[in-house]
Amino acid sequence: MSNFDNEEQNQSMESGNKLLDEETLFIVSQTFKALSDPTRIKILHLLSNKPHSVNEIAENLQMLQSTVSHQLRFLKNLRLVKYRREGTTMIYSCDDEHVMSVLQQMIDHAMHH
């Protein structure tokens, strides 16, 4: 390979391999942190099927409402879930289809093995 070819390859690699900025690294690491917790995985998986209230999530997953609320707050801060108010009830749903797609792929992968 000539020097010209090496230079061209290096330039191509540099443009495709830009370093990630600190904010992007933080968001990615926090998202993986969210997906590393079994309770949050259960909540996200449940919400991937349809929206639920805190009480419905707690009932379905046999958890304390306070535990569910704590985890939902964490997920909401990462913009992985969103909520709407129906009277006095908060209805939660998924807010990031990219992350839900990654989660579903990981679930499929785990079930495949």
Number of C-alpha atoms within 10 A of each C-alpha: 5 7 8 9 10 11 11 12 11 12 12 11 11 11 9 9 9 8 9 9 8 9 9 10 12 12 12 12 12 15 16 13 11 19 20 11 11 10 16 18 16 15 23 24 16 17 19 19 10 10 19 20 18 20 18 14 22 18 13 13 14 10 13 13 15 12 12 22 15 11 17 21 13 16 22 17 11 16 13 20 21 19 17 12 10 9 6 6 13 16 17 22 22 23 18 13 11 10 16 19 12 12 18 15 12 13 13 11 10 9 8 7 5
